[in-house]
Amino acid sequence: MGRKSFEQFGIEERCEISRRRQAGESIRQIAAALDRAPSSISRELKRNTGATGYQSVYAGEQARARRWQGSRLLRDAELQARVLEGLRRGWSPEQVSRRLAQQDLQISYESIYRFIAAQIARTNDFSWRLYLPRAKSKRGFRGRKGGSPAEHIQQRVSIEKRPKAAADRRQAGHWEADLMLFARYGQAILTLHERTSRLTAIVRQPSKAAAPVAQTLQALLAPLPPALRRSITFDNGTEFALHYTLHQPLGLQTYFCDPHSPWQKGGVENANGRLRRWLPRGTNVEDLSPDQLLQIAQIYNHTPRKCLGFKTPAEVFAKVLHFKCESTASSPRQRHSVRK
């Protein structure tokens, strides 16, 4: 008697349910007459009964509305606009989702990712990927290998000897540094990243040479109180070969990742990936003014982060800086260097 697979109720069956229900028949009597399971009849009545009782036309409309499988962002133009506005600001789908949740607007970040992927598949317009922080049309990680000049760096100290306080991010003042390189030979931007607050500074470099990199690092960190310049971690690039010149003037320790292990300074690597949204590899750095770089740094440092409880790096660093310096006002040079 029972059906092997479930089938949706048709208009004829709904008319019969309505007629028999009005005649006072029980759920089991209706189920037997329609060769349906009593639970199916019960569920149909529970879901699709309106204020005036069970009506076949109204029940069909309710069922079709629930079966609509389109993206919520396509159905809700206002929510779509809010989401795209956040993505244009450089926020990740998760950051947009959590920020909207604070405003009582619920949309999961997976729904945002699926919406972008669906638009790319439907329109074959890959410009939709630019809404994502890494601007990738497919999600996933693509690693790469390279050589390492670690054995040629003087006074190199392995990351294994770095204090545990730096590794767990609980103590402020531990930094990471890296160079962002571009398609045009010799163009580079130095990235300096504080591990606790995720505050990031970016400064254009004249080249990959070690001397100007060391000078820039000293200029950025010198205005900070000693408690906020405890250590700095590098990869094994030759641009950091003069790291030891920072020891005495800044009073900080320098550490290096293991060869072929840039993930050991994951904070600045993550920052570089996010910054590529505004500084793709094909960028001509010579065309960027200091004000433009400052604006990019400001956008980055004022973007809420999940790891910070959806506070911004600028908010967290300001709190740390105030705690360390108490009422000491930051100088113009410091504000320019840290680029909050």
Disulfide bonds with the S-S distance in Angstrom:
none
